């Protein structure tokens, strides 16, 4: 590889990382701005939940489709299409004047991210080879972690300063810059294939099925599990997800090859990722609401309290790498979710008044440390056992689990904490944190049994770091 080509590839990495930074940022940046959005747009509890879940649902549900499209119609084309949708939807989110407009725009953001992110990773893994690829993947992973950490701070800075709209507007100039410069550095790479072989029905049915499940969880907070439309949506979700299984079995090129889902390491890695993401994003959501609605902090103060948590998650990730490499995934996942249990039980004691940092930081820091290690275990468990022909699909599955876990986690805790989210004391917060402790305990036991024993073998396959 010539010196010019090397320099070009590293500029490509810079642009791709900027795009990925926006995508990861938008998972956490909104949490801190939510209470202000709720006031300005008169968002009720259900709408408040959907502002986050509409993004993560479409992001996670369509990510496998985005990756498959990148392989069939061209990486650059799919990346730019996703970037344009994401950028336009970011502008629309900032301009939204109602709950409906905001939720629709957030869903469009998630759809754009679902095409942008896997296509970007595909470009990166084909642009770099050998040791350069490992260094590029290290930068990519660092950018993903930085996006989560900076998101909680920027959410507070923008909300307390120019307004919550700017958590979305900031994406527009970045998106335009990347869209203008990337085509100059990355060839079109058209494959000549059509989209006819892409499993669009599979992608749509899984999004509809999970969407119905999320809506049922949200409705349960208002009408109970047996009241209103909740049972109907639960039943509908089961039916649509069953249809998804049938579609996958009959598809010539299924979105998720059935044999892949029969592999123990893949199943274990995905369940660990789903649970870790659900617990972490649920904690961010509950603590943001508690700090601002109960203790009266503003968005900037909330973001500053969250920043050390995000940094500790990075520390947990680093420690998780060392534990997995030396002792294997089982000790890492047991310790990770064990710490999450301790942290959740501490958070369940949140007072109605007092020092904000003392109220949430001890428990949240302990949970973040453990869940950071759990994220590493999920990725290494699934990816280390993936072959060269299914590494991309496996990585897509793991990251789909990340986004869908976030969606389910927020819907789950929002349902349990419904009373407190409507302004009635802290009992609901305590109940929700206690429920997350129970979930973490169950996962700690189940995942320890499911994760293969011993250290995972090394792999040269692409790792979709996120």
C-alpha positions in Angstrom: 0.0 0.0 0.0 1.5 3.4 -1.1 2.0 6.3 1.3 -0.8 8.3 -0.6 -3.2 5.3 -0.2 -2.4 5.0 3.5 -3.1 8.7 4.1 -6.3 8.6 2.1 -7.5 5.6 4.1 -6.9 7.4 7.4 -8.9 10.4 6.1 -11.6 7.9 5.2 -11.5 6.6 8.8 -11.8 10.2 10.2 -14.9 10.8 8.1 -16.5 7.5 8.9 -15.7 8.0 12.6 -17.4 11.4 12.5 -20.6 9.8 11.1 -20.5 7.0 13.6 -19.9 9.5 16.4 -23.2 11.2 15.5 -25.0 7.9 15.5 -23.8 6.8 18.9 -24.2 10.3 20.3 -27.9 10.2 19.5 -28.5 7.1 21.6 -27.5 8.9 24.8 -27.7 12.7 24.1 -31.5 12.8 24.1 -31.8 11.2 27.6 -30.6 14.4 29.3 -32.7 16.7 27.1 -36.0 14.7 27.6 -37.4 16.6 30.6 -37.1 19.9 28.7 -38.6 18.4 25.6 -41.5 17.1 27.6 -42.3 20.6 28.9 -41.9 22.4 25.5 -43.8 19.8 23.5 -46.3 18.6 26.2 -45.0 15.0 26.0 -46.9 12.4 28.1 -45.1 9.4 29.5 -45.8 7.2 26.5 -44.5 9.9 24.0 -41.5 10.5 26.3 -40.6 6.8 26.0 -41.1 6.7 22.2 -38.7 9.7 21.6 -35.9 7.3 22.5 -37.4 3.9 21.5 -38.4 5.1 18.0 -34.8 5.7 17.3 -33.3 2.6 18.8 -36.1 0.3 17.4 -35.6 1.4 13.8 -31.8 1.4 14.2 -31.7 -2.1 15.7 -34.5 -3.6 13.6 -33.1 -2.4 10.3 -29.4 -2.8 10.8 -29.2 -6.3 9.4 -31.0 -5.1 6.3 -28.6 -2.1 6.0 -25.7 -4.4 6.1 -27.2 -6.7 3.5 -27.9 -3.8 1.2 -24.3 -2.6 1.6 -23.1 -6.0 0.3 -25.5 -6.1 -2.6 -25.9 -2.6 -4.0 -22.7 -1.0 -2.9 -21.2 0.2 0.4 -20.7 3.8 -0.5 -24.2 4.2 -2.0 -25.9 2.7 1.1 -23.7 4.8 3.4 -24.5 8.1 1.6 -28.2 7.2 1.4 -28.3 6.5 5.2 -26.3 9.6 5.9 -28.7 11.8 4.0 -31.7 10.3 5.7 -30.1 10.7 9.1 -29.1 14.3 8.5 -32.5 15.3 7.1 -34.2 13.6 10.0 -31.9 15.3 12.5 -33.0 18.7 11.1 -36.7 17.6 11.2 -36.3 16.5 14.8 -34.9 19.9 15.9 -37.8 21.7 14.1 -40.5 19.4 15.4 -43.4 21.2 17.0 -45.3 18.3 18.4 -44.9 14.9 19.9 -46.0 13.1 16.7 -43.5 15.0 14.5 -40.7 14.4 16.9 -41.3 10.6 17.2 -41.6 10.3 13.4 -38.4 12.2 12.9 -36.6 10.1 15.5 -37.8 6.9 13.7 -36.4 8.3 10.4 -33.1 9.0 12.2 -32.9 5.4 13.4 -33.6 4.1 9.9 -30.8 6.3 8.4 -28.4 5.2 11.1 -29.3 1.5 10.4 -28.0 1.9 6.8 -25.2 4.3 7.6 -23.5 2.3 10.4 -23.0 -1.2 8.9 -22.0 0.3 5.5 -19.4 2.5 7.3 -18.0 -0.5 9.0 -17.9 -2.5 5.8 -16.0 0.4 4.1 -13.5 0.5 7.0 -12.8 -3.3 7.0 -12.2 -3.3 3.2 -10.0 -0.2 3.2 -7.6 -1.4 5.9 -5.6 -4.7 6.1 -3.3 -6.4 8.5 -2.0 -4.3 11.5 -3.5 -1.1 10.0 -7.0 -2.7 10.3 -6.5 -3.5 14.0 -5.4 0.1 14.6 -8.4 1.4 12.7 -10.8 -0.8 14.6 -9.2 0.5 17.8 -10.0 4.0 16.8 -13.5 3.0 15.8 -14.2 1.4 19.2 -12.8 4.5 20.9 -15.1 6.8 18.9 -18.1 4.6 19.9 -17.2 4.9 23.5 -16.5 8.6 23.2 -19.9 9.1 21.6 -21.7 7.6 24.5 -19.6 9.6 27.0 -19.9 13.0 25.2 -23.6 12.5 24.5 -24.6 12.8 28.2 -22.5 16.0 28.5 -23.6 17.6 25.3 -27.2 16.9 26.1 -26.9 19.1 29.1 -24.8 21.8 27.4 -27.2 22.3 24.5 -30.3 22.0 26.6 -29.1 24.5 29.2 -27.7 26.8 26.4 -29.1 27.3 23.0 -31.9 24.8 23.5 -32.6 21.1 23.2 -33.2 21.5 19.5 -29.4 21.7 19.1 -28.8 18.1 20.2 -30.3 17.4 16.7 -29.1 20.5 14.7 -25.4 19.7 15.5 -25.7 16.7 13.2 -26.6 18.7 10.1 -23.2 20.4 9.4 -21.3 17.2 10.2 -23.6 15.2 7.9 -23.1 17.7 5.1 -19.3 17.7 5.5 -19.0 13.9 5.4 -21.4 13.7 2.4 -19.4 16.2 0.4 -15.9 14.8 1.2 -16.4 11.0 1.4 -17.2 10.4 -2.3 -13.9 12.1 -3.2 -12.0 9.4 -1.2 -14.0 6.2 -1.5 -14.8 4.6 -4.9 -18.4 3.8 -5.7 -17.8 0.0 -5.4 -21.0 -0.9 -7.2 -21.6 -4.6 -7.1 -24.0 -4.8 -10.0 -26.5 -6.7 -7.9 -30.1 -5.8 -7.4 -32.1 -5.5 -4.2 -34.3 -8.4 -5.3 -32.4 -10.9 -3.2 -32.5 -8.8 -0.1 -34.8 -10.1 2.6 -37.0 -7.0 3.0 -40.0 -8.9 4.3 -37.8 -10.3 7.1 -36.6 -6.9 8.1 -40.1 -5.4 8.1 -41.7 -8.2 10.0 -39.1 -8.1 12.8 -39.5 -4.3 13.2 -43.3 -4.6 13.3 -43.1 -7.5 15.7 -40.8 -5.8 18.1 -42.6 -2.5 17.7 -45.9 -4.1 18.8 -44.1 -5.6 21.8 -42.7 -2.2 22.8 -46.1 -0.5 22.4 -47.6 -3.2 24.6 -45.0 -2.6 27.3 -45.6 1.1 27.2 -49.4 0.7 27.3 -49.1 -1.6 30.3 -47.9 1.3 32.4 -51.2 3.1 31.8 -53.8 0.3 31.6 -52.1 -2.7 33.2 -51.2 -6.0 31.6 -54.8 -7.2 31.1 -56.5 -3.8 30.4 -57.1 -1.8 27.3 -55.2 -2.8 24.2 -52.2 -4.3 25.9 -53.2 -8.0 25.5 -54.0 -7.4 21.9 -50.6 -5.9 21.1 -48.8 -8.6 23.0 -50.7 -11.2 21.0 -50.0 -9.3 17.8 -46.3 -9.1 18.6 -46.2 -12.9 19.1 -48.0 -13.5 15.8 -45.8 -11.2 13.8 -42.6 -12.6 15.3 -43.8 -16.1 14.4 -44.4 -14.9 10.8 -40.8 -13.5 10.9 -39.5 -17.0 11.7 -41.5 -18.5 8.8 -40.3 -15.8 6.4 -36.7 -16.5 7.4 -37.1 -20.2 6.8 -38.5 -19.7 3.3 -36.3 -16.8 2.2 -33.6 -17.6 -0.4 -31.2 -15.3 1.3 -32.6 -14.9 4.9 -31.8 -11.8 6.9 -30.7 -14.1 9.7 -29.6 -17.6 8.6 -31.4 -20.1 10.9 -28.2 -22.2 11.5 -26.5 -19.2 12.9 -29.1 -18.8 15.6 -28.5 -22.4 16.7 -24.9 -21.7 17.7 -24.5 -21.5 21.5 -21.8 -18.7 21.4 -23.9 -16.5 19.1 -27.0 -17.0 21.2 -25.1 -16.4 24.4 -23.4 -13.2 23.1 -26.6 -11.8 21.8 -28.5 -12.4 25.1 -25.7 -10.8 27.1 -25.7 -7.8 24.8 -29.5 -7.5 24.9 -29.5 -7.6 28.7 -26.5 -5.3 29.2 -27.9 -2.7 26.9 -31.4 -2.9 28.4 -30.1 -2.4 31.9 -27.7 0.5 31.0 -30.1 2.5 28.9 -32.8 1.9 31.4 -30.6 3.3 34.2 -29.8 6.4 32.1 -33.5 7.0 31.4 -34.6 6.6 35.1 -31.7 8.6 36.6 -32.3 11.4 34.1 -35.9 11.7 35.0 -35.2 11.4 38.8 -32.5 14.0 38.8 -34.4 16.6 36.9 -38.0 15.9 38.0 -37.5 15.0 41.7 -34.2 16.7 42.7 -34.7 19.7 40.4 -31.4 19.6 38.6 -31.1 21.3 35.2 -29.9 19.5 32.1 -26.3 20.6 32.3 -26.0 19.5 35.9 -27.5 16.1 35.0 -25.0 15.7 32.1 -22.1 16.5 34.4 -23.2 13.9 36.9 -23.5 11.3 34.1 -20.1 12.0 32.7 -18.1 10.0 35.3 -20.5 7.1 34.8 -19.7 7.1 31.0 -16.0 7.1 31.8 -16.4 4.2 34.3 -18.2 2.2 31.6 -15.0 2.7 29.5 -13.0 1.4 32.4 -15.2 -1.6 32.8 -14.8 -2.3 29.1 -11.0 -2.2 29.5 -11.1 -4.5 32.5 -13.5 -6.8 30.8 -11.0 -7.3 27.9 -8.3 -8.3 30.4 -10.6 -10.7 32.3 -11.9 -12.4 29.2 -8.5 -12.7 27.7 -7.0 -14.3 30.9 -9.9 -16.2 32.5 -12.6 -16.4 29.8 -16.1 -15.0 29.4 -17.9 -16.8 32.3 -16.1 -15.0 35.1 -16.4 -11.7 33.3 -20.2 -12.0 32.7 -20.8 -13.2 36.3 -18.8 -10.4 37.8 -20.3 -7.8 35.4 -24.0 -8.6 36.1 -23.2 -9.2 39.8 -22.0 -5.6 40.0 -25.1 -4.5 38.1 -27.2 -6.2 40.8 -25.4 -4.3 43.6 -25.6 -1.0 41.7 -29.4 -1.4 41.0 -30.1 -2.2 44.7 -28.3 0.9 45.8 -30.2 3.0 43.2 -33.5 1.5 44.4 -32.9 3.5 47.7 -33.2 6.9 45.9 -34.5 9.6 48.3 -37.1 12.2 47.7 -34.5 14.9 48.5 -30.8 15.2 49.1 -27.5 15.5 47.4 -27.9 14.5 43.7 -24.4 13.0 43.3 -24.7 10.9 46.5 -28.2 9.8 45.5 -27.3 8.2 42.2 -23.5 8.1 41.6 -22.5 5.2 43.9 -25.0 2.8 42.5 -24.7 4.0 38.9 -20.9 3.8 38.9 -21.0 0.2 40.2 -23.6 -0.8 37.6 -21.6 1.0 34.8 -18.4 -0.7 35.7 -20.1 -4.2 35.6 -22.1 -3.5 32.4 -19.0 -2.3 30.6 -17.4 -5.7 31.2 -20.6 -7.4 30.1 -20.5 -5.6 26.7 -17.0 -6.9 26.1 -18.1 -10.4 27.0 -21.0 -10.3 24.6 -18.9 -9.2 21.6 -16.0 -11.6 22.2 -18.2 -14.6 22.9 -20.2 -14.2 19.7 -17.4 -12.9 17.4 -14.6 -15.2 18.5 -16.5 -18.3 17.3 -17.7 -16.7 14.0 -16.3 -18.1 10.7 -15.0 -15.8 7.9 -18.3 -16.2 5.9 -20.6 -15.2 8.8 -18.6 -12.7 10.8 -20.5 -9.8 9.3 -23.9 -11.3 10.0 -22.9 -12.3 13.5 -21.6 -8.8 14.3 -24.8 -7.3 12.9 -26.8 -9.6 15.2 -24.8 -8.5 18.2 -25.3 -4.8 17.5 -28.9 -5.3 16.7 -29.2 -6.8 20.2 -27.6 -3.7 21.5 -30.2 -1.4 20.0 -33.2 -3.6 20.7 -32.0 -4.1 24.2 -32.0 -0.4 24.7 -35.5 -0.2 23.3 -36.9 -2.9 25.5 -35.0 -1.7 28.6 -36.5 1.8 28.4 -40.0 0.5 27.8 -39.6 -1.9 30.7 -38.5 0.5 33.3 -40.9 3.2 32.0 -43.8 0.9 32.6 -42.8 0.0 36.2 -41.9 3.6 37.1 -45.0 5.1 35.5 -46.4 6.5 38.8 -43.2 8.4 39.5 -42.7 9.6 35.9 -46.1 11.2 36.3 -44.9 13.2 39.3 -46.0 11.0 42.2 -43.1 10.5 44.5 -40.1 8.1 44.1 -41.9 4.8 44.8 -42.0 4.0 41.1 -38.3 4.7 40.6 -37.4 2.4 43.5 -39.6 -0.4 42.1 -38.1 0.0 38.6 -34.5 -0.2 39.9 -35.4 -3.2 42.1 -36.8 -4.9 38.9 -33.5 -4.2 37.1 -31.7 -5.8 40.0 -33.8 -8.9 39.6 -33.2 -9.0 35.9 -29.4 -8.6 36.4 -29.4 -11.5 38.9 -31.3 -13.8 36.6 -29.0 -12.9 33.7 -25.9 -13.4 35.9 -26.9 -17.0 36.6 -28.3 -17.8 33.1 -25.5 -16.2 31.1 -22.8 -17.8 33.3 -24.2 -21.2 32.3 -24.7 -20.3 28.7 -21.4 -18.6 27.8 -18.9 -21.2 26.7 -16.2 -22.1 29.3 -12.6 -21.1 28.7 -11.0 -18.3 26.8 -12.4 -17.5 23.4 -10.1 -18.2 20.4 -8.7 -15.3 18.5 -10.4 -14.3 15.2 -9.4 -12.2 12.2 -13.0 -11.5 11.3 -14.3 -7.9 11.3 -15.5 -6.7 14.7 -18.5 -4.4 14.5 -17.5 -2.3 17.5 -20.3 -0.5 19.1 
